[in-house]
Amino acid sequence: MLAAFVVLSSCHMGKEDVVVNGYQTNGDWQYQWFEVSPEDFVDQLNEKMKEKGYPALELLEDSFSKRYYSNDGKWYLAAESWTDESTPKESKGKLSHIRLNLFAIGKNREEMNPEYVRAIIDLFSPGKADQVIKGLHIFDKNWKGPLSTRKTSCGNAVYYYGPSAVDIPEFGVYPVKIEKNEKNDKSPSI
């Protein structure tokens, strides 16, 4: 059995490095979400990718709490939201998590994956794509060893790269609600 290896890092490079959050987060100790709907997030992602000449992601399947999007008939992006009765009512219809399927089906996906990862990071943490990608070693050809889960945080977004439940590589983002510490306004507490 292979052991999973987790790398935690951060996109902060120094005291002057300011992280701008693309979306505000909300939540409590158990549930967090981004203050954007899955549909609005995908619309914004499509606008970014349209500038690069990629076709729009379209709704492929809408299940209870997940919406699957594709531009080639196979699921590519899953946008999830809280729908359970036990979740706060403010979370309904808000983005709780995204997953990008990085299984390279043909040359088209192989070329699209880095572009989509960059665009997604830029929506959540503008200007920090290079730092997040480097921290996760997503496209690092020199990475040795089995596919393992690696995480990094940048502002109020936590990014991960690793195997899905069926060992297909995936990239994902989920929120962390950050509140200012009243004792020191400059240090956030999670």
Salt bridges, closest charged atoms under 4 A:
ASP17 OD1 - LYS128 NZ 2.47
GLU35 OE1 - LYS94 NZ 3.35
GLU39 OE2 - ARG67 NE 2.80
ASP62 OD1 - ARG67 NE 3.93
ASP72 OD1 - ARG109 NH2 3.19
GLU80 OE2 - ARG99 NE 2.84
GLU111 OE2 - LYS107 NZ 3.78
GLU115 OE1 - LYS52 NZ 3.20
ASP122 OD2 - LYS48 NZ 2.77
ASP130 OD1 - ARG118 NH1 2.66
ASP140 OD2 - HIS137 ND1 3.13
GLU170 OE1 - ARG99 NH1 3.48
GLU179 OE2 - LYS177 NZ 2.96
ASP185 OD1 - LYS180 NZ 3.71
